[in-house]
């Protein structure tokens, strides 16, 4: 892997639940780690669900292999939130992995 290809910083977040001061459960997205990545936009479409227009963009993210990446976490990149659809670990021996993600933008 050429490190020069990894030119974007992405924040990986996981969904956590904590207890508030009065004992209530508080659930929120929290930062897990920040890594260098190569982010490629693959496609973009707009779909209509009734009166609502939803735009979807699909991204491919290349990062150094990172243990613990699962589809239930998400990516925060350039003020966009990307949900992980698929994790390709076929290049684990080369020290890299690919994340196929989807961004849902509601307008």
C-alpha positions as CSV (number, residue, x, y, z in Angstrom):
1,X,0.0,0.0,0.0
2,X,1.3,3.4,-0.9
3,X,0.8,5.7,2.1
4,X,0.4,8.7,-0.3
5,X,-2.9,7.2,-1.5
6,X,-4.3,7.7,2.0
7,X,-4.9,11.4,1.8
8,X,-8.2,11.9,3.8
9,X,-8.8,11.8,7.5
10,X,-11.9,9.9,8.5
11,X,-13.4,9.5,12.0
12,X,-14.8,6.1,12.9
13,X,-17.6,6.2,15.4
14,X,-19.5,3.6,17.3
15,X,-22.9,3.8,19.0
16,X,-22.5,3.8,22.8
17,X,-24.9,3.8,25.7
18,X,-24.0,5.4,29.0
19,X,-25.8,6.4,32.2
20,X,-26.7,10.0,33.0
21,X,-26.4,11.7,36.4
22,X,-29.9,10.5,37.3
23,X,-29.4,6.9,36.1
24,X,-31.1,7.3,32.7
25,X,-29.6,5.6,29.6
26,X,-28.1,8.0,27.1
27,X,-27.3,6.7,23.6
28,X,-25.1,8.6,21.2
29,X,-22.5,8.2,18.5
30,X,-19.0,8.6,20.0
31,X,-15.5,8.8,18.4
32,X,-13.7,5.5,18.3
33,X,-10.6,6.3,16.2
34,X,-9.3,8.6,13.5
35,X,-7.4,7.1,10.6
36,X,-6.0,8.1,7.2
37,X,-8.0,6.8,4.2
38,X,-8.5,7.0,0.5
39,X,-12.2,7.9,-0.2
40,X,-13.6,7.3,-3.7
41,X,-17.1,8.2,-4.7
42,X,-18.5,5.4,-6.8
43,X,-22.0,6.6,-7.8
44,X,-24.9,8.8,-6.8
45,X,-28.7,8.5,-7.3
46,X,-31.8,10.2,-6.1
47,X,-34.9,8.2,-5.1
48,X,-38.4,9.4,-4.3
49,X,-40.2,7.9,-1.3
50,X,-43.6,9.4,-1.4
51,X,-43.3,13.2,-1.0
52,X,-39.7,12.9,0.2
53,X,-36.6,12.9,-2.1
54,X,-33.7,10.9,-0.8
55,X,-30.2,11.1,-2.4
56,X,-27.8,8.2,-2.0
57,X,-24.1,8.3,-2.8
58,X,-21.9,5.2,-2.6
59,X,-18.3,5.4,-1.4
60,X,-15.4,3.0,-1.3
61,X,-12.9,3.7,1.5
62,X,-9.5,2.2,1.7
63,X,-7.7,2.1,5.1
64,X,-4.9,0.3,6.8
65,X,-6.2,-2.9,8.3
66,X,-7.9,-2.2,11.6
67,X,-9.1,-4.9,13.9
68,X,-12.6,-4.2,15.3
69,X,-14.2,-2.6,12.3
70,X,-17.7,-3.9,12.0
71,X,-20.8,-2.9,10.0
72,X,-22.5,-1.4,13.0
73,X,-20.1,1.5,13.2
74,X,-20.1,4.5,10.9
75,X,-17.7,7.0,9.2
76,X,-17.7,10.7,9.7
77,X,-15.9,12.3,6.7
78,X,-16.1,15.9,5.5
79,X,-19.3,16.6,7.3
80,X,-20.9,13.5,5.8
81,X,-22.0,10.4,7.7
82,X,-21.3,7.1,5.8
83,X,-22.9,3.9,6.9
84,X,-20.8,0.8,6.3
85,X,-22.5,-1.7,4.0
86,X,-19.7,-4.2,3.5
87,X,-16.2,-4.8,4.8
88,X,-13.7,-6.4,2.4
89,X,-10.8,-7.9,4.3
90,X,-9.4,-9.9,1.3
91,X,-6.2,-7.8,1.4
92,X,-5.6,-8.2,5.1
93,X,-2.2,-9.8,4.5
94,X,-1.2,-6.7,2.6
95,X,-2.3,-4.6,5.7
96,X,-5.3,-2.9,4.1
97,X,-9.1,-3.2,4.0
98,X,-11.9,-1.7,2.0
99,X,-15.2,-0.4,3.3
100,X,-18.2,0.0,1.0
101,X,-20.4,2.8,2.4
102,X,-23.6,4.6,1.7
103,X,-24.5,8.2,2.5
104,X,-28.2,9.1,2.8
105,X,-28.9,12.8,2.4
106,X,-32.5,13.9,2.9
107,X,-33.7,17.0,1.3
